Amino acid sequence: MPGKTDKEACLFSEANVRKIETDYEDWHKNRLREEDRQLDGKYFTPSGIPVKLIYSPADIKDIRYSEDVGFSGQPPFVRGVYPNMYRGRLFTVRQLAGLGAPEDCNQRVKYLLKHGATGINILFDLPTIRGYDSDDPEAEGNVGYCGAAVDSIDDMDTFFADIDLGSISTSIVTHLPSTSLVIPGMYFGVAEKRGTPLQKLAGTCQNDFIMETCVGSAPEILPPPVSFKMQCDVIEWIVKHAPRWNPVSYNGYNLREAGTDAVTEVGVAIANAIATAEELINRGLKIDDFAPRMSFFWDLHNDFFEEIAKCRASRKVWYKLMTERFGARNENSMRMRFHVQTAGVTLTATEPLNNIVRSGIQGLAAVLGGCQSLHIDSYDEAYSAPTEEAALVSIRTQQIIQQETGVVNTVDPLAGSYYVESLTEEMTHRIFQFIQKIEDMGGLVTAVENGWLHREISKYNHTHQKQIETGERKVVGVNYMKAESEAACPIEVFEYPETYSRQKARLEKLRKTRNKEKVKSCLEELRAKCHSGDNLFPYCLEAVKNHATLGEIEEAFREEFGLWSFPLMG
């Protein structure tokens, strides 16, 4: 962090700060009880940042308003990426939809849109996310569960039946770069078939190599350098051909769900973005060619003020990196835009209605932190996909925040809070430190290959679970004011529709009716390009348009690039 020596630029005069510090010492000595003073140094945020009993101007005495906070829509973007923020455009209500077969999920998407969702966020089942066709033995027992099954471009067409792709914003939760080479291509192919130009399409694919190599698990995993190269292929192709599409959403969310604190969540995601920028610049692109379309995905947990500070700090870190390290000139490159999902791992199966409160508070923090779009978890997600009733409660929670609380009427209303500003500065400092730690070990790909990040996740999970078991970390209804019955579930639980037989029948029909020679030719060309260093996206796009399945393309990747195993824990 740069030094702050210009006292005239700070928020408070030296004389006032000295008096406040003197008054604080007097207050601390003469007003506090001895037992209160003994608690100093015993309160921390979940990221380990000490929390004082009281904050004052003395805690932010070195902050220079213009350089460190500023106004919304201008550097350093701490207060928001747009000048008018939610007065100009409310955050997008982007609830997840993912269940059953494509036609089942189509009905859920329409339900959400009918009741006020303003964006689509589609989630796939585990076989689809991991790159297996629904009739693959590895998919058995998981088809249509915890997401929708999609095997071919025809499934994608069914998924979006009667929905105008040119008039909505769609987030495609592909997670892995290898499936991001395929599934968005299906979406683009459907748009082309319907006469909707790529230039008109708005949306996002996650496309994060950490999801394949560190966070997720699968029987077969591509090596980190390969997965990272694919991630960059997707970004390079999409920024050139679909200018309104975000080709990456650096996925801090799932990393946090796997087991990290807020600093690690942001630090890893930004380290990934740094590595991506360096790779794309090496390919001949300029930073302002692609950085405006980079986006991020944060997980907001229960510590209300730390999560708000995280959001504000992440924008400042991104601004400084884009300007000071990469020399970006386009302000759109400097604006960190992010989607937020409330914390799924905080949802409890006991007393599940308590989850409405948890998710609502987390969603409020997301808005106070300046998110661009939001998904609020439904209260029953500890059991299954949400019922329509539960999904509606989540939409209504967002609408209450938008229309009834008044928090969208002014920009960054917690700015100026001694605690929030102090916490934002400390989060900024710690995120920079964490990024430097990754840089010092050779970058994020190396940190994954050698197992460092896996060990960080393991250590965090061990500590976190121990805190819950001992009661040090309290969870209402679980280890604090424990529910009378752990099995208590006074709610309807969603039952997934039978999906396997329908998807299997579709695949059988597809393989009989498609042009087999054309599919074979496309897959052979793709296999050859795996060893050329070329961008693989156009070859995957051609394959899916000719009805190659997701599993066939992914199998080609696995065979051509070989497999990788997670490093053993040390």
C-alpha positions in Angstrom: 0.0 0.0 0.0 1.3 3.5 -0.8 2.4 5.7 2.1 0.1 8.4 3.3 2.2 11.5 4.3 0.1 14.4 3.0 -1.8 15.2 6.2 -3.7 18.0 4.6 -5.3 15.5 2.3 -6.6 13.4 5.2 -10.2 13.5 6.6 -9.3 15.1 9.9 -6.7 17.6 11.1 -3.8 16.4 13.2 -4.9 18.6 16.1 -8.4 17.0 16.2 -7.0 13.5 15.9 -4.6 14.1 18.7 -7.4 15.3 20.9 -9.6 12.3 20.0 -6.8 10.0 20.8 -6.3 11.6 24.2 -10.0 11.5 24.9 -10.1 7.9 23.9 -7.3 7.0 26.4 -9.3 8.8 29.1 -12.5 7.1 28.2 -10.8 3.7 28.0 -9.2 4.2 31.4 -12.0 5.9 33.4 -15.3 4.8 31.7 -14.8 1.2 30.9 -15.0 -1.5 33.5 -12.0 -3.6 34.1 -13.7 -6.7 32.7 -14.4 -4.8 29.4 -10.8 -3.8 29.1 -9.7 -7.4 29.5 -11.7 -8.3 26.4 -9.5 -6.1 24.2 -7.9 -8.2 21.5 -10.3 -11.1 21.8 -12.8 -10.1 19.1 -12.0 -10.9 15.4 -13.8 -11.0 12.1 -13.9 -14.5 10.5 -10.9 -13.4 8.4 -8.9 -12.8 11.6 -9.0 -9.0 11.6 -9.1 -7.6 15.2 -12.3 -5.8 16.1 -12.1 -2.9 18.6 -14.8 -2.1 21.0 -15.3 1.4 19.5 -14.0 3.2 16.4 -13.4 6.9 16.0 -11.8 9.3 13.4 -8.4 8.3 14.8 -8.9 4.9 13.2 -9.1 6.4 9.8 -6.8 9.3 10.3 -4.6 8.4 7.3 -7.4 8.0 4.8 -7.4 10.5 2.0 -10.9 10.9 0.8 -10.3 11.5 -2.9 -7.5 8.9 -3.3 -8.8 6.2 -1.0 -12.6 6.5 -1.0 -13.8 9.0 -3.6 -17.2 9.2 -5.3 -19.1 6.5 -7.0 -18.4 5.9 -10.6 -14.8 7.3 -10.4 -11.5 6.0 -9.2 -10.8 4.2 -6.9 -14.5 2.9 -7.3 -14.7 2.0 -3.6 -18.2 3.5 -3.4 -19.5 1.8 -6.5 -18.8 1.3 -10.2 -21.4 3.7 -11.5 -22.1 7.3 -10.5 -25.8 6.9 -9.9 -25.7 3.2 -8.8 -29.2 1.8 -8.0 -30.9 5.1 -8.8 -30.0 4.5 -12.4 -30.5 0.8 -12.5 -31.5 -1.6 -9.7 -29.3 -4.6 -9.2 -30.4 -7.6 -11.3 -32.5 -10.1 -9.5 -30.8 -13.2 -10.8 -32.1 -16.3 -9.1 -30.6 -19.7 -9.9 -32.7 -22.2 -11.9 -31.5 -25.7 -12.3 -33.5 -29.0 -12.0 -34.5 -32.0 -14.1 -34.6 -32.1 -17.8 -34.4 -28.9 -20.0 -38.2 -28.6 -20.3 -38.5 -28.8 -16.5 -36.0 -26.0 -16.0 -37.7 -24.0 -18.8 -40.8 -23.9 -16.7 -38.9 -22.8 -13.6 -37.2 -20.0 -15.6 -40.5 -18.7 -16.8 -41.9 -18.8 -13.3 -39.0 -16.7 -12.0 -39.3 -14.2 -14.8 -43.1 -14.0 -14.3 -42.6 -13.1 -10.6 -40.0 -10.5 -11.0 -36.6 -12.0 -11.8 -34.8 -9.6 -14.1 -32.0 -12.0 -15.2 -31.5 -15.8 -15.7 -29.0 -17.9 -13.8 -29.0 -21.4 -15.0 -27.3 -24.3 -13.1 -26.5 -27.7 -14.5 -26.5 -31.1 -12.9 -23.2 -32.6 -11.8 -22.7 -34.8 -14.9 -23.2 -31.8 -17.2 -20.9 -29.6 -15.1 -18.2 -32.3 -15.1 -18.6 -33.0 -18.8 -20.4 -36.4 -19.0 -23.5 -37.2 -21.2 -26.5 -38.3 -19.2 -26.2 -41.9 -20.3 -22.5 -42.2 -19.3 -22.0 -44.7 -16.4 -20.2 -41.9 -14.5 -23.5 -39.9 -14.6 -25.6 -42.6 -13.0 -27.7 -41.4 -10.1 -27.0 -37.7 -10.7 -28.9 -36.9 -13.9 -31.2 -33.9 -13.3 -30.3 -33.6 -9.6 -29.1 -30.3 -8.2 -29.2 -28.8 -11.7 -30.5 -29.4 -15.2 -29.2 -32.0 -17.6 -28.0 -30.7 -20.9 -26.3 -33.0 -23.4 -26.6 -31.3 -26.8 -27.5 -28.1 -28.6 -31.0 -29.4 -28.9 -31.3 -29.6 -25.1 -30.2 -25.9 -25.0 -32.9 -25.0 -27.5 -35.5 -26.7 -25.3 -34.1 -25.1 -22.2 -34.9 -21.6 -23.6 -38.1 -22.4 -25.5 -40.3 -19.4 -25.9 -37.6 -17.1 -24.4 -36.1 -14.3 -26.5 -32.3 -14.6 -26.0 -31.8 -11.1 -27.3 -33.9 -9.5 -24.6 -32.5 -11.2 -21.4 -29.2 -11.5 -19.6 -28.2 -15.1 -18.9 -25.6 -16.4 -16.5 -24.5 -19.9 -17.6 -23.0 -21.7 -14.6 -20.6 -23.9 -16.4 -17.9 -23.7 -13.7 -15.1 -25.4 -15.7 -13.2 -24.0 -18.7 -13.6 -27.2 -20.6 -17.4 -27.1 -20.4 -17.2 -23.3 -21.0 -15.8 -24.2 -24.4 -18.9 -26.2 -25.1 -22.0 -25.1 -23.3 -21.9 -21.4 -24.1 -21.3 -22.5 -27.7 -24.6 -24.4 -27.5 -26.2 -21.1 -26.4 -24.6 -19.1 -29.1 -25.6 -21.8 -31.7 -29.2 -21.6 -30.6 -29.1 -17.9 -30.9 -27.7 -18.2 -34.4 -30.4 -20.7 -35.4 -33.1 -18.2 -34.1 -31.5 -15.3 -36.0 -30.2 -13.5 -32.9 -26.7 -12.0 -33.6 -23.9 -12.7 -31.1 -23.4 -8.9 -30.7 -26.9 -8.7 -29.1 -26.4 -11.5 -26.5 -25.8 -10.4 -22.9 -24.7 -12.8 -20.2 -21.9 -14.5 -18.4 -20.1 -17.9 -18.1 -18.1 -18.7 -15.0 -15.2 -20.4 -16.8 -12.8 -20.7 -13.8 -10.0 -23.2 -13.8 -9.9 -23.3 -10.0 -13.3 -25.0 -10.1 -11.9 -27.9 -12.0 -8.5 -28.3 -10.3 -9.1 -27.3 -6.7 -12.7 -26.8 -5.7 -14.7 -29.4 -7.4 -14.1 -33.1 -7.6 -14.6 -35.6 -10.5 -13.4 -39.0 -11.5 -11.3 -37.4 -14.3 -9.6 -34.0 -14.0 -7.6 -32.1 -16.7 -4.2 -30.7 -15.6 -4.1 -27.2 -14.3 -2.1 -25.7 -17.2 -4.5 -27.2 -19.7 -7.6 -26.0 -17.8 -6.1 -22.5 -17.4 -5.3 -22.4 -21.2 -8.9 -23.3 -21.9 -10.1 -20.6 -19.6 -8.1 -18.0 -21.6 -9.3 -19.5 -24.9 -12.9 -18.8 -23.9 -12.1 -15.3 -22.9 -10.1 -14.5 -26.0 -12.8 -15.8 -28.4 -15.8 -14.3 -26.7 -14.4 -10.8 -26.3 -13.8 -10.8 -30.1 -17.2 -12.1 -31.1 -19.7 -11.4 -28.4 -18.9 -7.9 -27.0 -21.8 -7.8 -24.5 -20.9 -11.2 -23.0 -18.8 -11.6 -19.8 -16.5 -14.6 -20.8 -15.4 -15.2 -17.2 -16.7 -14.8 -13.7 -13.8 -15.4 -11.4 -15.5 -17.7 -8.9 -14.7 -16.6 -5.4 -18.1 -18.0 -4.4 -17.4 -21.7 -4.7 -13.9 -21.4 -3.3 -15.4 -19.8 -0.2 -18.0 -22.5 0.0 -15.2 -25.1 -0.2 -13.5 -23.5 2.8 -11.7 -20.2 2.9 -12.1 -16.8 4.5 -13.0 -13.6 2.7 -9.5 -12.4 2.1 -8.5 -15.7 0.4 -11.8 -15.7 -1.6 -11.0 -12.4 -3.2 -7.2 -12.8 -3.3 -7.4 -16.1 -5.3 -10.0 -14.7 -7.7 -7.9 -11.6 -8.5 -4.7 -13.7 -8.7 -6.5 -15.7 -11.4 -7.4 -12.5 -13.2 -3.8 -11.4 -13.1 -2.6 -14.6 -14.6 -5.3 -14.4 -17.3 -4.3 -10.8 -18.1 -0.7 -11.8 -18.5 -1.5 -14.7 -20.7 -3.8 -12.7 -23.0 -1.3 -9.9 -23.3 1.3 -12.5 -24.3 -1.2 -13.6 -27.0 -1.1 -10.1 -28.4 -4.2 -8.5 -26.8 -4.2 -5.2 -25.0 -5.5 -5.0 -21.4 -8.4 -2.7 -22.5 -9.4 -5.3 -25.2 -10.6 -7.8 -22.5 -10.6 -6.3 -19.0 -13.9 -4.5 -19.4 -15.6 -7.9 -19.8 -14.0 -9.6 -16.8 -16.4 -10.1 -13.9 -16.3 -11.6 -10.4 -18.6 -13.7 -8.2 -18.6 -13.2 -4.4 -20.0 -15.3 -1.6 -21.5 -13.2 1.3 -21.5 -14.8 4.7 -22.8 -13.8 8.1 -20.3 -11.2 9.3 -22.3 -8.2 8.0 -19.6 -5.5 8.1 -16.7 -7.6 6.9 -18.6 -8.7 3.9 -19.5 -5.1 3.0 -15.9 -4.1 3.5 -14.8 -7.0 1.3 -16.9 -5.8 -1.6 -15.7 -2.2 -1.2 -12.0 -3.3 -0.9 -12.1 -5.7 -3.9 -13.0 -2.8 -6.1 -10.1 -0.7 -4.8 -7.6 -3.6 -5.3 -8.8 -4.1 -8.8 -8.6 -0.5 -9.7 -5.0 -0.2 -8.5 -3.9 -3.4 -10.3 -5.5 -2.3 -13.5 -3.9 1.1 -13.5 -0.6 0.6 -11.7 0.3 -2.8 -12.9 -1.4 -3.2 -16.3 -1.7 0.5 -17.4 -5.4 0.3 -18.3 -6.8 3.5 -19.8 -10.4 2.5 -20.3 -12.3 3.1 -17.1 -14.5 0.1 -17.9 -11.3 -2.0 -17.3 -10.9 -0.5 -13.9 -14.5 -1.1 -12.7 -14.8 -4.4 -10.9 -18.3 -5.7 -11.5 -19.5 -8.7 -9.5 -22.5 -11.0 -8.9 -23.3 -12.1 -5.4 -24.9 -15.3 -4.1 -25.7 -15.6 -0.4 -23.8 -18.3 1.5 -25.1 -21.8 0.8 -22.9 -23.3 3.5 -24.6 -21.2 6.2 -28.0 -22.8 5.5 -29.1 -25.3 8.1 -31.3 -28.3 7.7 -32.5 -27.8 11.3 -35.1 -25.0 11.7 -34.8 -24.2 7.9 -37.0 -21.2 8.1 -34.2 -19.5 10.0 -32.4 -19.5 6.6 -34.8 -16.8 5.4 -33.3 -14.4 7.9 -29.7 -15.5 7.2 -30.0 -15.1 3.5 -31.9 -11.8 3.8 -29.2 -10.2 5.9 -26.5 -11.5 3.6 -28.4 -10.1 0.6 -28.7 -6.7 2.3 -24.9 -6.7 2.8 -24.5 -7.5 -0.9 -26.6 -4.4 -1.8 -24.8 -2.2 0.7 -21.6 -3.5 -0.8 -22.6 -2.4 -4.3 -23.3 -5.7 -6.2 -24.4 -5.7 -9.8 -26.6 -8.7 -9.5 -27.8 -11.0 -6.7 -29.1 -14.5 -6.0 -30.6 -15.0 -2.5 -30.5 -18.6 -1.4 -33.8 -20.2 -0.6 -34.6 -21.5 2.8 -35.0 -25.1 1.7 -31.7 -25.5 -0.2 -30.1 -27.5 2.6 -32.5 -30.3 1.4 -32.9 -29.9 -2.3 -33.6 -27.5 -5.2 -36.0 -24.8 -3.9 -39.7 -25.3 -4.3 -41.6 -22.6 -6.2 -42.8 -21.2 -2.9 -39.3 -21.0 -1.5 -37.9 -19.5 -4.7 -40.7 -16.9 -4.6 -39.7 -15.9 -1.0 -36.1 -15.3 -2.3 -37.4 -13.1 -5.1 -39.6 -11.2 -2.7 -36.7 -10.7 -0.3 -34.8 -9.0 -3.1 -37.8 -6.9 -4.0 -38.3 -5.8 -0.4 -34.7 -4.7 -0.3 -35.2 -2.8 -3.5 -38.6 -1.2 -2.8 -39.1 -1.0 1.0 -35.8 -0.5 2.8 -34.6 2.7 1.2 -31.0 1.4 1.0 -31.0 1.8 -2.8 -31.9 5.5 -2.6 -28.4 6.8 -1.9 -25.0 5.5 -2.9 -22.9 3.5 -0.5 -24.8 4.7 2.7 -22.2 3.1 5.1 -19.4 5.2 3.7 -17.9 7.4 6.5 -18.5 4.8 9.2 -15.3 4.7 11.2 -15.6 0.9 11.4 -16.5 0.3 7.8 -13.8 2.6 6.4 -11.2 1.1 8.8 -12.2 -2.4 7.9 -12.2 -1.6 4.1 -8.6 -0.3 4.4 -7.5 -3.4 6.3 -9.2 -5.8 3.9 -7.5 -4.0 1.0 -4.1 -4.3 2.7 -4.6 -8.0 3.4 -5.9 -8.8 -0.1 -2.8 -7.2 -1.6 -0.6 -9.2 0.8 -2.3 -12.5 -0.2 -2.0 -11.8 -3.9 1.7 -11.1 -3.4 2.1 -14.4 -1.5 0.7 -16.2 -4.6 2.9 -14.2 -6.9 6.0 -15.1 -4.8 5.4 -18.8 -5.3 5.2 -18.4 -9.1 1.5 -17.6 -9.7 -1.8 -19.2 -9.2 -1.3 -22.1 -11.6 1.8 -23.2 -9.6 0.0 -22.7 -6.3 -2.6 -25.2 -7.5 -0.2 -27.7 -9.1 1.9 -28.0 -5.9 -1.2 -28.4 -3.7 -0.7 -25.2 -1.7 -4.3 -24.0 -2.2 -5.7 -27.4 -1.4 -3.8 -27.4 1.9 -5.2 -23.9 2.6 -8.7 -25.1 2.1 -8.1 -28.2 4.3 -6.6 -26.1 7.2 -9.5 -23.7 7.1 -12.1 -26.4 7.1 -10.5 -28.2 10.0 -10.4 -25.0 12.1 -13.9 -23.9 11.1 -15.5 -27.3 11.9 -13.7 -27.5 15.2 -15.0 -24.1 16.2 -18.6 -25.2 15.5 -18.2 -28.5 17.4 -16.8 -26.7 20.5 -19.4 -23.9 20.3 -16.8 -21.2 19.8 -18.6 -20.4 16.5 -22.3 -20.3 17.3 -24.9 -21.4 14.8 -28.5 -20.8 15.9 -30.6 -23.9 16.1 -27.5 -26.2 15.6 -25.1 -25.6 18.5 -26.8 -22.6 20.1 -30.4 -22.8 21.3 -30.3 -26.2 19.7 -33.5 -27.4 17.9 -35.6 -30.0 19.8 -35.3 -32.4 16.9 -32.4 -32.3 14.4 -34.7 -33.9 11.9 -37.4 -31.2 12.3 -38.4 -30.0 8.8 -41.7 -28.1 8.8 -41.4 -27.4 5.1 -42.3 -29.1 1.8 -39.1 -30.5 0.2 -38.9 -30.3 -3.6 -38.9 -33.7 -5.4 -36.8 -33.8 -8.6 -38.6 -35.1 -11.7 -37.4 -38.3 -13.2 -34.9 -37.2 -15.8 -32.6 -40.1 -16.8 -35.0 -41.9 -19.1 -35.9 -38.8 -21.0 -32.3 -37.7 -21.5 -31.3 -41.2 -22.5 -34.1 -41.4 -25.1 -33.1 -38.0 -26.5 -29.4 -39.1 -26.8 -30.4 -42.3 -28.6 -32.5 -40.4 -31.1 -29.8 -37.7 -31.6 -27.2 -40.3 -32.4 -29.5 -42.0 -34.9 -30.6 -38.9 -36.8 -27.5 -36.6 -36.9 -24.8 -36.6 -39.6 -22.4 -39.1 -38.2 -19.6 -38.3 -40.6 -19.8 -34.6 -39.9 -19.7 -35.3 -36.2 -16.7 -37.6 -36.6 -14.9 -35.0 -38.8 -15.5 -32.2 -36.2 -14.2 -34.3 -33.3 -11.1 -35.4 -35.3 -10.3 -31.8 -36.1 -10.8 -30.8 -32.5 -8.5 -33.6 -31.3 -5.8 -32.4 -33.7 -6.2 -28.8 -32.5 -5.6 -29.9 -28.9 -1.9 -30.3 -29.8 -1.6 -27.1 -32.0 -1.8 -24.4 -29.4 -4.7 -22.9 -31.3 -7.8 -21.4 -29.6 -10.2 -24.3 -29.2 -13.5 -22.4 -28.9 -14.3 -22.2 -32.7 -13.8 -25.9 -33.1 -16.0 -26.7 -30.1 -18.6 -24.3 -31.5 -18.6 -26.1 -34.9 -18.8 -29.5 -33.2 -21.9 -28.6 -31.1 -23.6 -26.9 -34.1 -23.2 -30.3 -35.8 -24.8 -32.1 -32.8 -21.7 -33.5 -31.1 -22.6 -34.0 -27.5 -21.0 -32.5 -24.5 -19.6 -35.9 -23.3 -18.1 -36.6 -26.7 -16.2 -33.4 -26.7 -15.1 -33.7 -23.1 -13.9 -37.3 -23.7 -11.7 -36.0 -26.5 -10.2 -33.5 -24.1 -9.5 -36.2 -21.5 -7.9 -38.5 -24.0 -5.8 -35.9 -25.7 -4.6 -33.9 -22.7 -4.4 -36.7 -20.1 -5.6 -36.6 -16.5 -4.4 -35.1 -13.3 -4.9 -36.1 -9.7 -5.3 -33.7 -6.8 -2.1 -33.4 -4.8 -2.0 -35.4 -1.6 -2.4 -33.4 1.6 0.9 -32.8 3.3 
